[in-house]
Every structure is written in C-alpha cells, then in structure tokens.
C-alpha cells in the first residue's frame, strides 16, 4: 500500500516520468526500475499513511456528495449520475 501511494504521489509521478523512455507508449525498463528510489518507513509511519489515505477517501466521498447535491439543484443529476 505504501509503495503504491508513493508512486501515485506528485513526487513519485515526477520521478517515474523522468525515467520513462521516449516511445509511442511510455515505458520504464527493468534496468531503470531497479534504480527506483523509494523511501523506507517504519511500520508506525506506514500506519500513519493508512490513516492519511482513509482521510483522503473520506474527503473524496464528501466532495462527490457535494457535486451530486449541486447537480440535483441544477436539475441535471440524472444526466451526470454514475449509477
């Protein structure tokens, strides 16, 4: 979970982009991947990362609900609903 969060972070994305080869499809070769630097966190620090991820998920759900409420007031909720 931690490595996934790191690689999805702006720093991780920037680092991955800098390693990509210029081709039609962006790829990172095994050789480049072996040089990928990932910070090492203690178990306690990784637990804090889990709490952060849960807070982000909760905020994302709150934002989604706010958009849905706004769409409802505009009368367009049915047109933009994901369900």
WOZI-V651934 format. One record per residue. RES is the residue in one letter. PHI is phi as a letter, one per 30 degrees, with the letter a starting at -180 (NA if undefined). PSI is psi as a letter, one per 20 degrees, with the letter a starting at -180 (none if undefined). BURIAL is # if it has 16 or more other ideal C-beta (glycine too) atoms within 10 Angstrom, else .. Layout:
RES | PHI | PSI | BURIAL
RES | PHI | PSI | BURIAL
This chain:
X | NA | g | .
X | d | g | #
X | d | g | .
X | d | g | .
X | d | g | .
X | d | g | #
X | d | h | .
X | d | i | .
X | d | r | .
X | e | h | .
X | d | g | .
X | d | g | #
X | d | g | .
X | d | g | .
X | d | g | .
X | d | g | #
X | d | h | .
X | d | h | .
X | c | i | #
X | d | q | .
X | d | q | .
X | d | n | .
X | b | r | .
X | d | h | .
X | c | p | .
X | d | p | .
X | b | q | .
X | b | p | .
X | d | r | .
X | e | h | .
X | e | g | .
X | d | h | .
X | d | h | .
X | d | h | .
X | c | j | .
X | d | p | .
X | c | p | .
X | b | p | .
X | d | q | .
X | c | p | .
X | c | q | .
X | d | r | .
X | e | h | .
X | d | g | .
X | d | h | .
X | d | h | .
X | d | h | .
X | d | h | .
X | d | h | .
X | d | g | .
X | d | h | .
X | d | g | .
X | d | g | .
X | d | h | .
X | d | h | .
X | d | g | .
X | d | g | .
X | d | g | .
X | d | h | .
X | d | g | .
X | d | g | .
X | d | g | .
X | d | g | .
X | d | g | .
X | d | g | .
X | d | g | .
X | d | g | .
X | d | g | .
X | d | g | .
X | d | g | .
X | d | h | .
X | d | g | .
X | d | h | .
X | d | i | .
X | i | k | .
X | b | j | .
X | e | g | .
X | d | h | .
X | d | h | .
X | c | j | .
X | d | p | .
X | d | h | .
X | d | none | .
